[in-house]
Amino acid sequence: MSVILYGIIGIIVTMLGIGFYVARKVKGDSVNYIVAGRGLILPLAAATLMAQSLDSNATLGNTDLVASFGFWAGAALPVGLATCLFLTGLFFAKPMNRMNLTTLPDFYRRKYGRTAEILASVIMSVAYAFLLAGNLVAGGFLFEIFVGTSFQVGVFVIAALVLAYTVAGGLFSVAYTDFLQAGVALVGSIALIIFVTSQYGLTIPEGMGPTNLGQLTDPSQGAYINLATIVALGLGDIVAIDFMERVFAADSPETARKACFIGAAGTLIIGIPFSIVALSANPILASLGVESGGQAVLYTLLQNAVPPWLGALVIAGILAASFSTSDGAILGTSAVIARNIGNIRVDESEAVATDGGTSDDDSDDGLLGTDSDKLLTVTRLMSVPITLLGIFFAIRVSATGMLLVLAFDIMLAGAFVPLVMGLYWPDMATTPAALASMVGGSLTRLVLFVLVPTTYAYENTLLYIENDIFTASFDGLPTFIAAGVSLVVFVAVAYATKDSYGVRTLDRDGRRTIVAGGEDEE
């Protein structure tokens, strides 16, 4: 048995062991399960935010894209994710943490009402099925290369392991492993670039290096796609349900803010070295007589070109981060379905719990016990279909980087504008404006998705309608067009309805103080 295989087994056993051990902290409380009791101190909050940006989806996607298309094609992932963390720290972390939310769609409910909550929940759930799929793809390749299973078997195995890890401890499982994972990832990435530089030297193929800014300015070199990646991740990730779960879980607004800044720095420090190493991956593998292939170039490099201990270290960090993000994707989506679509609520104060006719006084000790037990149980049950949907997309579209960006692209198109306007243009942010923005942006993105033959440079094998209007050269532009439609529609409808339709006013803590005139409470 190889050292790398021992490392894989070791990290899996460790992650599962910690996950099941900290499950005791849940104590039958859905708030403990979903947002870790809102008690994460700064080191844990920063580590878990950083891990969300450095999973196998982002890392493998980063290196694959760099090796195939150039530095900025892959580096756009850590740059975009770090941008998201930085912007969140500046503008969103403190107010969102202060609101005492459990899931991100809770904000849409408080500000815009029940219909907006459900629509936002659907958009986010669809997007997160793609995010989960990307991590499962990376896990499938890992098992195929290092364990010897087929890709499909690898996807099922990693999905089953992550599902068990998620059901056991929820966000506590993540929080208590991410600090260790972040340290392993940091040491591994730095050790990898030092070893590759000293052993092989850095060989940068012509036109693919970081100084070739044509990758950001020339459409023929992929500028539209690379810029769209940065924008989709930099803005779309702000409305990511697992990302905001971590913000909600911080023990104070200031902790949430500082954790975002630390996470942004860590994302760049760990992510960029992988981009640099990937530039030399193909020349290194060619010199060793190894065929790199079109996928999983990092795994191929670790298997053939570095010492086993270093390969095991890097893979352990990637796999641990993958557990973290996959857990967050399954947990966040399951909680959204149970709480925001299923309307199971347990922890809202009387000042807020008026929409939909729910309040703490209406607690119902039903078949599954107390309301808290019910939300916890249903959230855990929903983990199964969410995982199965992720498996379907992973096997159908086996492209890590594309799945990652597409997930946040969907949320940028449908959910970003109502969040920003609700926080920073509250007096004009009417419910009709939010609903029209979500529908308009999402439909625009869907139509362009099915009409453009490629998505972030990968062939659209999921849902493509052949046509002569849109070609691959249009790839990347749908990100900007859909977000632009969402913004324009919001502003137009807000002005059209500002006099005839009241707004839901939130106080400093995000509590609703006025119910919009003419709005159906249900």
RANORLIN-V929972 format. One record per run of one state. SS is the DSSP state (H for helix, E for strand, - for the rest). FROM is the first residue (numbers start at 1). TO is the last residue. Records with the same first field share a line. If there is no record, write none. Layout:
SS->FROM-TO / FROM-TO
//
This chain:
-->1-2 / 27-29 / 39-39 / 41-41 / 54-55 / 70-70 / 99-104 / 113-113 / 148-150 / 170-170 / 200-213 / 218-218 / 222-222 / 240-240 / 251-252 / 288-296 / 305-307 / 342-354 / 358-359 / 363-365 / 367-368 / 370-370 / 397-399 / 425-430 / 452-453 / 456-457 / 460-471 / 475-476 / 498-504 / 507-511 / 515-522
H->3-26 / 30-38 / 42-53 / 56-69 / 71-98 / 105-112 / 114-147 / 151-169 / 171-199 / 214-217 / 219-221 / 223-239 / 241-249 / 253-287 / 297-304 / 308-341 / 355-357 / 360-362 / 371-396 / 400-424 / 431-451 / 472-474 / 477-497
E->40-40 / 250-250 / 366-366 / 369-369 / 454-455 / 458-459 / 505-506 / 512-514
//
